Amino acid sequence: MGWYVGRRLIEILPVFFGVILIVFAISHLTPGDPVLIALGEHATPAAVDKLRAQLQLNDPLPVQFVKYLGRVLRGDLGRSIQNSEQVTVLLAKRFPATIELTLGAMLIASVIGVLTGVVAATRQNSWFDGMSMFVALFGFSMPIFWLGIMLILLFAWYLGWFPISGRLDYTLELSRVTNLYLLDALISGNWQALGNALRHLVLPAVTLSSVPLAIIARMTRSSLLEVLRQDYVRTARAKGLAEQRVVSRHALKNAFIPVVTVIGLNVGSLLGGAILTETIFAWPGVGRLVVDSIFARDYPIVQGAVLVIAILFVLINLLVDLSYAYLDPRIRYG
Amino acid sequence: MILNHRMRRLAIPIAVLAVGLLLAPTSSVGAPMSSWDAKACGRIGGTLVFAQAQEAVTLDAHDAVDGFSVNNTSNVFDTLVRFKVDSTAVEPSLAESWTVSPDGLVWTFKLRSGVRFHDGTPFNAEAVKFNYDRQVDAKNPYHTGTFEYAEFTFQNVKSVEAVDPMTVRFTLSARFAPFLTNMAMFSTGIASPTAIQKYGKDFFKNPVGTGPFKFVEWVEKDHATYEANRDYWAGRPCLDRLIIRGIPDNTVRLLEMERGTVQMMDQVNPPDYDRIRNNKDLVLFTGPGLNTGYIAMNTQNPPFNDRRVRQAVSHAVNKAALVQAFYGGVGQPAKNPMPPTIWGYADGVQDYAYDTSAAKKLLAEAGFPNGLDTELWWPNRARPYLTQPQKIAEALQQQLAQAGIRAKLVTYEWGTYLQKTRSAEHPMAILGWIGDNGDPDNFLYVLLDKDNAQLGKASNVAFYKSDSVHRLLIEAQQVSDQAARTKLYTQAQELIHRDAPWVPLVHAARVGAYRNQVENFLLHPLQIWWLHRVWIK
């Protein structure tokens, strides 16, 4: 196991190199001159030259790439073209917002999705099965944008149960250590901020969970149905076990492998930023950062953010693979 | 001339004043009562939350280029002179008075004494010089940004010197009437030299000025918090606290204001105007804007190298319908390249009537009896002068089709769009301009002079190269008498109208909304949200 993990971690290195190379190439080969975008329609040639030199865009691309790679290896992701903020500082502020939102959404999606899937599978063809699978299909098909606005209208604007947008009321003081507000509030014992941050999290997390929830529910149902038809389940039933025990002790764990894969993949992609959700709820996450930076041709931010997203994605895949061994003892790494 | 598309607002025709000063042997302007102080605070205290469509990018006034950042910095930094509360004329601010030498080259500012920066350090002539050096001298150790506007605001400035602690002298290399206006522009805000030295590259998130609000906290992409500068030289602001939030979704921003969690918002969706007007708790503010949206036809290539074809396009567009449908009825159909809020506007110009048969006739004369096929380019990014780009483009496409001009719609992402239109790859392209220097020169010379029609760098994207217009515009830059300039600009607009390199579409209104508990708010013509005179009931 340890050897396997080590090998996987080493394998990550070429992946990173590839990611850096691709991101660098894409962002520099995209049409649209960053200097022109920064300076606007009417930049003077002198100003263009000055900024180009300042951003070291005059070097040949391979030279720029090698220099960039060297800085990345030293942990320096550069500074924003727009306001000279360090990219590492920027990411440290923005990623936690996305992580909080993603984990919130995946918690809702996993718990409700798995429960729904299990109930639907054990009561196959019941009204609950039909209804829940229909709702899941609906959740999967609804545009996030529409769903988010509807939830805001009903629960925040009309009923006033939740705040409309943002991450935390500006009136509340919170010492931002990790920038995971829930964690920061817990650490500092700031219960008011904790409650406030939680209330801010609910609607965006529910909105964001709609698609993965639907996938998880349907995946759990079909996977569990398949397992329930297997011989060892019949044996378990034959020896007189209660149905609940058959499902929870014998069937569920085996049915989980595809579900965990789906959850892992979703966490990975949500960490890349839930741009629509972040926009609707004015959530200061990394998705909006990347999109804004692409439009502004702020290369250092785009490169840094994509690099970190790739690292997270690879690590989550590793975790998913490792969890297989726990779920199915027949799977051994070594 | 450097002007930024993202912001390009500011500086206005103070030319009246400036020109007057240039003519006088040595004239001096005293310190009249500020236009901003006409109304007192009805109540002191309270917190105001202003929600704008985006959060600030930087809080360093020198480095700001987008309106969202400028709405923050303009409440923290003062400039030597400032725009009047409801116009683009200037009045004293950190400079109490100024004189200009007879040759118009030396401007001497007498500074207001007793003013302190928010960090307690004194404001003086050395600070002004420090701020100037920091922006224009690339070798200055505190030249930590791109300072894109410096080249524009300090154009023709040769040197700045501190004559004595309260006197600063700017020496120009050439007569330049808009100089004083430029000293009111947001990017010339005076920052604390001590703070710039202390924070270095991080000054953009630790702004220290002399303005009405002191910086408290910036949670990037979320909100910035300011508190009243109780020692403000012009009297403390009415509010205790000012919060500027970024809420990108227009609907959500309005819902927040309806709930009362936000008191003011910018960029209202035109379809929401009536929703606001019908809500007794809300107020919709509208006023004439300082912008023009237009279609530029590429006059160098067929078919638009033929004036008759361009005139046909001009006849084919129904501007009034566009304003009604996409600008909530509060914009103004455009007949000239610059808006009527600017002096020198040629009101005598008779716009091309919306007349499809006239258009068809002109096309037939030009050799297109069966109409023609072309492309209409549109930028995929909403701008104040182009509220709903795609819908406007589609409406134009339909209008043109009725006159037999079959235009395929083409779009590119903004950066690419700029690059391609500057390189003349378009037959027709929709673009626009927000004035930052209300001088007619800022519209006409920049956008329609042949000097600015260089391939790849053009701001004149119609590539309109009229020698007679060029002569008029250059002469207007050199004479200082405003009446004479007005005459020249009127002639230029008439020629431009005849040649029709553009279809000027619309001058979009400036629009904002607020809850009715907010008092004494006026959205400045430059669309900067100065909030120190606002109070809450």
Contacts between the chains, C-beta under 8 A, distances in Angstrom:
chain1	res1	chain2	res2	distance
A	31	B	412	7.9
A	31	B	415	7.5
A	31	B	416	4.6
A	31	B	419	6.7
A	32	B	413	6.7
A	32	B	414	7.7
A	32	B	415	2.9
A	32	B	416	4.5
A	32	B	418	7.6
A	32	B	419	5.9
A	33	B	415	7.1
A	33	B	419	6.0
A	34	B	415	7.7
A	36	B	415	6.9
A	36	B	418	6.2
A	36	B	419	6.1
A	36	B	422	7.8
A	37	B	414	7.3
A	37	B	415	4.3
A	37	B	418	7.1
A	38	B	65	7.8
A	38	B	146	6.5
A	38	B	148	7.0
A	39	B	2	7.0
A	39	B	4	6.8
A	39	B	146	7.9
A	39	B	148	5.6
A	40	B	2	7.9
A	40	B	3	6.7
A	40	B	4	3.8
A	40	B	5	3.9
A	40	B	6	6.0
A	40	B	7	8.0
A	40	B	8	7.0
A	40	B	65	7.2
A	40	B	148	7.5
A	41	B	3	7.4
A	41	B	4	7.9
A	41	B	5	4.4
A	41	B	418	5.8
A	41	B	422	7.3
A	41	B	431	7.8
A	41	B	459	5.7
A	42	B	1	6.5
A	42	B	2	6.2
A	42	B	3	4.3
A	42	B	4	7.3
A	42	B	5	7.3
A	42	B	8	8.0
A	42	B	446	6.2
A	42	B	452	7.8
A	42	B	459	4.4
A	43	B	2	6.0
A	43	B	148	7.8
A	44	B	1	7.1
A	44	B	2	5.1
A	44	B	151	6.4
A	45	B	457	6.4
A	46	B	151	7.4
A	47	B	2	5.6
A	47	B	148	6.8
A	47	B	151	5.5
A	50	B	138	6.7
A	51	B	146	5.6
A	51	B	148	7.9
A	54	B	146	6.9
A	79	B	201	7.6
A	81	B	146	7.7
A	82	B	57	5.1
A	82	B	58	6.9
A	83	B	57	5.5
A	83	B	58	3.9
A	83	B	60	7.4
A	83	B	63	6.8
A	83	B	145	7.3
A	83	B	204	4.9
A	83	B	205	8.0
A	84	B	144	6.0
A	84	B	145	6.0
A	84	B	201	5.3
A	84	B	204	6.6
A	85	B	204	7.3
A	85	B	205	7.3
A	90	B	220	7.5
A	93	B	220	6.1
A	94	B	220	7.8
A	94	B	221	7.1
A	149	B	249	7.9
A	149	B	251	6.1
A	149	B	252	7.3
A	152	B	252	6.4
A	152	B	255	6.3
A	153	B	255	7.2
A	156	B	255	7.5
A	156	B	259	7.6
A	157	B	255	4.9
A	157	B	258	7.0
A	157	B	259	6.0
A	160	B	259	7.4
A	163	B	261	7.3
A	164	B	252	6.2
A	164	B	255	5.5
A	164	B	256	5.0
A	164	B	259	6.2
A	164	B	261	6.6
A	165	B	247	5.6
A	165	B	249	7.8
A	165	B	252	5.3
A	165	B	256	6.3
A	166	B	222	6.5
A	166	B	223	7.7
A	166	B	245	7.2
A	166	B	247	7.8
A	167	B	222	6.3
A	170	B	49	7.3
A	170	B	219	8.0
A	170	B	223	5.2
A	170	B	225	6.3
A	170	B	243	5.1
A	170	B	245	7.3
A	171	B	47	7.9
A	176	B	219	7.9
A	279	B	248	5.0
A	279	B	249	5.8
A	280	B	249	5.1
A	280	B	252	6.0
A	281	B	252	7.4
A	282	B	222	7.4
A	282	B	245	7.4
A	282	B	246	6.5
A	282	B	247	4.4
A	282	B	248	6.3
A	282	B	249	7.2
A	282	B	252	6.8
A	284	B	55	7.9
A	284	B	219	7.3
A	284	B	220	6.8
A	284	B	221	3.7
A	284	B	222	4.7
A	288	B	221	6.8
A	288	B	248	7.4
A	289	B	221	7.2
A	295	B	413	7.4
A	295	B	414	6.5
A	295	B	415	7.4
A	297	B	415	5.9
